[in-house]
Amino acid sequence: MANPKRRRVWLALGSAAAALSLAGCVSMPSSGPPSSLPVNQTDAGQSQDYVGPFPAGPGNGWSPQQIVEGFLFASASYYTDGAVVREYLTPQAARTWNPGSAVTVFHSWQVTAPNPSSPVPQVTATVTGQVQATLNGPLYASVAQGSSPAQQAAGNAGSCAESAVQSSPCQSFRLVKSDGEWRISAAPPALLLNKSDFERAWEPQDLYFFDQSRQVLVPDPVFVPLGTSETNLLNNLAETLLNGPGTKTWLGDSVVNVFPQHIGISVIADPPTAIVNLKGKLTRGDPALPYIMAELDTTLTSVSVSQPQIQTVILQVNGSVWGDGAESPKARAVAQYDPYPSSAASFSYVDGNGAAQSACGSTGEASPGPAAPIFDHSGRGEAVTCAQAAPTAQPTPSGPANSGNASRSPKSGKTTANAYSMVAVSPDGKEVAVVSAGGTALSIGPVGNQSALKSVPLFKSAITSISWDRQHDLWLTQDGAISMVAPNGKPVQVTFGYDVTALSVAPDGVRVAMIVQNPSGNELLMAAINPYGSISSQQVPHGSQAGVPTIRVPVPLGPEITNLSALAWYDADHLVVANKNGNGSQLQEVPVDGRPASQQLAALQTPPGVTVASIAAGNAANMVVVGLTDGQLEASAGFEGPWQRIGPGAEPVYWIPPA
């Protein structure tokens, strides 16, 4: 789905020893938002050159603490060599212990165990530390779930003996003598890993589910363990698609399960082909099959754990090939259901006179294309597309001598008769939303027909952001609250328990990224939108009055970024955000799977005190365009720069036409 050149994977080398760091005791979360998982990243795909840790069984005469430390180190290889892990357990525990897919990731930990000088029947060891994340799922794990500051504070007071295991700040191991050697007779029902082992042994992966309207595929970021056999991994991913996302996940009922009930699924890996067989009461003419094929094809062909990668998916129904069977219809699936095409796109912005403009942002040009007024002096105009764009405009006095200029209206000291502070064109390029120069009035209407704009009644507070979704709903923030304006022009305030200063709806129309204000500053959140509210997950025509739009429980992203001023979606897996840094701004790329910011954009050379107020981003085929607090626009063709001044303007935003 995302541009494969932009896909980030882990390529980490294993080590022969585990490093256990020390920290204070914190609570053990059983659920919560994702926390970041630092990883070493490259642009290379994961291959069979991966080297994992080399666990060994326990040595003679090891103390209880050494047994637990060895068990924890061996746990990082559980999915590739579970037999070694079980050597640390008593025979009975080795037969019954099964951590399943549950994983608790510690940023740091401490193992404490008594070393008895006299014979005792058993001892208890504890693992305490700073929990970074918890993961749950089959062999992969859904978005990392981390502890909140409140949970961490609560965890500092207490011990393993004072709380139930699920809410305890510690994890307990019971050890007994077995044939004269200490062995673990009771271990926690989850794998405990330090972050270094997790980084070596797990890789990010996307699952794809359909949105409520079955128009687009929505990525669900998960993690898969390296070293798992290709057949097992593909079967677990396929089975998870079959079971659906589950109502308790962060996506929940914002996406649908397209698989009929009471069917089975199995995958045979024959690289570069995967053969998927559906079994049960299902016919070759079932209308769900095209959707099933799209989910399977997009998910399984994006797995990068093995070499060679799966390139073709063949679907069978009760052993009979569905479709022509000659090749995977991935190209058709992507063209029809992918809301993230890696193609040139246009952006809208407000120029130095408050006029609504649009321009092509293709990286195929040295500068953004020449601007076209969305409303000209007569109230007519157009939203220019890259196909319409003329050759790059010549430099003008309003910009540097070596740059193009997207704006045809340099700042003249006065604004136009109908000046705006924000403008956003709908994904299909037909509708436009404009915010008055004062920031308190919103109007929506057809592109190029200013007289047809209709005012939207809102409370008289400044609008701080606007963003279209795929269904022609306009989302906005105002006085910390979120509202949605439906195609019929009626605004609905969406209940959400946060003070939201800015939002951006993803091109898939389901995920929304937000900057929220809190007493200590601000933070970046992501959540899923259900446009129909809490109703059945069956296909629902848009505009249904069955429910009010809802935003599900959010998950935090980029927790290390604490002074956010702007955000935009870059592609299916990343955001671009601006973080105020000293007297300027730092732009960073943030993965949406809970990991920290992975790449810093080339530094902007701005006057002291000038920061980024807005961002337009739209995949690797387009420039990143920023609006600065001094009323100027700058653009960069890539993350490495250089940046160029393109003239007066503010609030740039891309619109990505549907496939």
Steps between C-alpha positions, in 0.01 A plus 500: 500500500762755602783572262734201546799732492365669811427182692701480822607162631740383764833351409663417832782272598467268794748468785620211709438670831211682662554836665270554795469862607362623830198718568234567757186290521200613295156360438435222250228620263253255354367754252546858395635722220804416289840601623804553285742220429839635386646298217802510275366554151626480144335524163589140422250218518532229761679194366624161608824671612325585826698364794312453822625440853663164571337369818645209694359282771576552870840415642574273792453655840337821374335716763128590483593844367718354226221260404250784462747718308581212265130428451432863410782509247386172342142636480606728213541183289180334620340489154810349337634281782240447770674181615792697645263726692331198657832365630472764772164359613412196706370207293144577607530873424667423166193302396244758609662845460370675189544877468303502175541834329510723807820704531601758758788723391715658771703809433717385789466246775657348807492135600497434872519155654620362833804275500419266789794370704298215644263254333154649437212345300450803277589867441330789324682727256362829369551707187437870552556790268368756259242346268526637148214313334277197506401311186216259439394299195567163332867486393499869424395773736270794451613858561722512808306565817693695762450613856370845575679741736228431757564126477872553530460716808274244659751228421775666699321419822449131552649159437414181315362353820260789550314491170342260255730403214309697233521827692829439680800727442714186504499150358563196720683174431477205736804269502553156651783246504463242220759219502718719715480809275284809527226513238195722446177332607272798428573776246287802397248422222677730251839541340706762684751673272728796542482756222830392344378143458169623366677718244703202382212254487189688378415691185217741410236376256166631375174311490231645273128519580221668307334817620128500578405587143733234352663764281856501634744280687612633838843401642513352849862508625617184674830335590612154392778288653800436282608142455146366475458266205349662195209255495416562868525875461278515190243270662484714812461820300228344284317363804507842663341653192239225517421581864485875436651782707289438811281752677758574771782601268572861419335465156202304632175559315652771281591220260308187399562127485436402137536125565177298539453310824574131548775460244860387540817623338842352426806625312767304315818701440672425170708817445444721319140368518265450793198272447211587731215253534162592650299208635134483597160613376632738238439506126724633225238766428489641854504884476744516792780329306637811320533675837654192660750474217595868531569467875700181460696618199597836647591355840692190394699666223623768743665249738873570500622248756598238244687486174382478232191701578154384404411665170194301396196385697271230356163462669322166513142434614469148636802397294384660174690801366298822510537735204741428219768386746770618262624792702431698811252783441708725726526771237121507467454492879741787555352707219150451632548504877828679572447856632876564496608505134860608457417761239525873451241703689397862542474715810288799593608795711419861581733750335638821643181691414265244654398353164442124462759346267600152380817359343658169403754373749666232288864425576545467124535878486769718653232699684126474556306571184355844429199584712145534373235692695218284628287817474618773265393865501165402347436227757587224255806280488618143540703264717799429281615140470847379411372394158394861439812659639708710263882507511644634821449874541799731468636659818337819615620771740289350779730197529871422482661538160563126473151379585168467328197672644170324554315819581382748240400749767800630694421684819385847406405635839131443448275197476249403238130578538435141606812419700542161663723357769462132396395310191467126435389323181312171529679183378305493173590863429136609475424658838688763695481614861618848594544669836458876528795730563385534859503122540146469639284448188493188283354465151482200267412484133608394151852581385511802271161643593539746784137611483386145576688477832266427791568612853516228767361605840763446770569653839699820474846376592809485284526195276844347547498225233285351223531163324287312247430127513426273204123527546486880453475560872702795626663463844610803696629611837367802682564600860646156571191316372454289186210547259405327177307666218310244290440543125158645581677789674383415852772512766515238775720538806691176560546393860867455581653551842808695397594861428582469128686786336555342155399188309565333167282221359697234313422438131340170606236706683515277809811609686537848641816654648462775759701743709345524845578746773569386855638669814859400418491610136352307209515151355431314178207257490351274236148356510249326276183665373171315470289728276181315596551478874466180698282296266525172313821443308306395191525719192325830561432760229666830579262759639317242712338655805544181701774653715696814581868495396729379774873506561630193677746498789823658369853367510802729554776534241848652515502545879846659482353794304350741752476841332296431187380781279376323182439157345408331172471145364797406283399148393316196636754442777645842586415852609708814457493724807657830601654528843602841633868489580669804652437795270386286207332173404613145441306284254489126563343190351297302755397136444141426599580161657616643834871532421671836548573756230719317251649774287561870525436716197773733382516803728308809401707816491254753640545834675520481881160441654337386174345153528287262294128571532363252242613207284391348170632152422381242251734201448850483350381621159425846639685779676457569867363855522492698824337825603713710735394741770652787298240446225731322254485157332801273462529164326739206485497233230626237745583438862861589436416850370592758395215730594397782272290810560199501264331821605236640736234257619355295782316176584610275211319164477504225235195331361546141380244403233336160554635216288 
